[in-house]
Structure formats: structure tokens, C-alpha cells
Amino acid sequence: MEGTKIDFDPFEFYEFCEHAYRENNYDWKKETEHAFRRTIISRIYYSAFLRIRESLQINTKDKYDSHNLVINSIQDKSVKNLFKNLKRLRAEADYNLSTIITRDDVDNAFNRYKRIFDQLGI
């Protein structure tokens, strides 16, 4: 991608999601509510993935299995399980079109994210 390079903080994905979801600043029509929930879960996951990748200084550029590389680099078993669960939820939201994504699913994604970074201390 061309243009000016910046150091993007992936925590901004999380902040955006929290603001959009918790503050109800967007007037989502009922027809787009599922797309909104799916997008929130996906961005929460990618915020976690990128933050962990960067904090562990893992080079995933041009690596086919970058997500599993990050998972396998997580030493804390509890954090690893939380992250794997968040990844599964993101896969459901992104790929399984027959799955109904509920508010509870979104709340669970937020909670897993917070627990991951509370436990990592970052």
C-alpha cells in the first residue's frame, strides 16, 4: 500500500469497537445489526492478534499460518485458551453465515479481550 507510513496502534480497533457498541453512537437498522456484531467481533480479534504479535515481536510477514504462529508463541496457558476462544468466535462471525451472532457473543468477545490483556499486563 502506498502512502505515508504510520505506526498504527491496534488498540484503536478495540477503542473504536467499544465506542461504537457501548455508546450506541450508530443508528443501526435491524437489517444490519448482524453485520455490525460480526464486524465488532472481527475487529476485536484483530486488535488482540496484532497487539500480541507486536508485544512478542513475532515476524508474521509473508507467513501463511501467522495466527497459529502467534497462538503457539503465547506461553501463558490461560491467555492462550482465551485467545483461541476469541479466534473461534471471530471465525464463526466471519465465515459461518448461518450462525446468529448475539449481543452475548459480542460481550464475550469484549470480556475475553480484557482478560487477555489484564493477564498479560499490557
N, C-alpha and C positions, 0 to 999 in steps of 0.2 A: 504494500500500500504506500503510495507516495504522499508526501506532505511533510509538515513539521513533526518531528518526533517528540513525544512527551512521555513522562513516566506516569502511567495511569495507575491509580491505586484501586485494586479490585474491590476494596471495601465499599467504594462508591456504588457498585452494583447493589450491595446489601442495603446501603442507606437509601438508595432510590426505591428499592422494593418496600422497605419498611415505611417510608414516607407515603408511597402510593397506596399501599394496602391498609396501613393502620390509620392514616389520616383521612382516608376516603376523599382525596382531592380530585379523583377522577370519577366522572359520572358514567359508569359502565352500564351499558344496556344489558338486559338479561341474556340476550343472544351472544354477547361477547364475554360474559362472566367466566366461562370455562377457559377461553383463550387467555384471559387476564391471569387466572390462577395458575395455569400451566406455565406462562411466561415468568411469573414471580418465582415459582419453584425452580425453574431452569436457571434464572439469574442468581438465585441464592446459591445453588450448587456451584455455578462457575465462579462466584465470588470466593467460595470456600476452596475450590480446586486451585485457583490462581494464588490465593494468599498462602496456602500450604506449600505449593510448588515454589513460590518465591522465598518463603521463610526457610525452607530446607535446601534452597539453592540447587534445585533439580533442573537440569537442562533437558527439556522435553521437545525442543525444536526438532522438527522433522522425524519425530519418533511416532511410530504407528500406535503403540499401546501406552500413550502418555498417562492416561488416567490410572491404569493399573500400576504403572511405574511409581506414581505418586502414592497410591494406596500402599504399595509394598515398602515404601520408604518411611511410612509412619510407624514409629516404634511403640507408642502407647496403644495397647490393645483396645481400650475403651474408645479412644479417639478414632482409631481405625474402623471399629464397628459403627460408630456414629456416622463417619464419612461414607462408608459403604452403604449404609441405610439411606443416607441423603442421595447418593448416586442412584440407587434403585428407584427412589421416589422421582428423581429427575428423569430417569429412563421411562418410567410409566407416563409421566406428564408429557414427555417429548414424543414418544413412539407408539403408545397404546391408545389409539383414538377412541376405543370403546370404554376406557376407564373414565369414571366420573371423578374428577378432582374436586374434593370438598374443601370447605374452609378449615376443617380439622387437618387435612393434608397440608395446607399452607402453614397453619400454625405449627404443625410438627416440623416442617422444614425450617421455620424460624427458630424453633426451640433446639433442634439438632445443631444448627449453625452456632447458636450462642454457647451451647455446651462444648462444642469442639474447641472454640477459641478461649473459653474460660479455662478448659483443661490444659490447653497448650500455653496459656499465659501470654498470648499475643493478640 
